[in-house]
Amino acid sequence: MGDDDPMSEPDDIRDLFAAWDAALRTGDADEVVALYADDAVLLPTFSDRVRTTDDGRRDYFVHFLERRPRASLEEAHARVYGDLAILSGIYAFAFGTGPDREARARFTFVYRRVDGRWWIVEHHSSAMPEGAT
């Protein structure tokens, strides 16, 4: 990683996931929403509504964070293409409340670097199909 190109290696992109999980752990939806670009698209795990505005993303995360989630990567593939980066794979959620205490999902984050900062511009997450091999 060169001095003029911060956060350009796959491991650095994985660090963006750690920042997202840290925002989840605050329990503050605004902290999570602040990681998304204004025009980001969120296809969330536990909702059938596509979220394309800050208000929509905030609405989703307010309810999601009530379950006190903690996310961990089970499998992750990071690729960097200049000012775009992709992190995809499988993550697991552990919940502090609710009837289901764990969930696994497939995910894709697409990040775009603007003025040296990485923003989530696309986030797709879908629960793992039951009984899939």
Order of alpha helices (4+ residues) and beta strands (2+ residues): alpha-alpha-beta-alpha-beta-beta-beta-beta
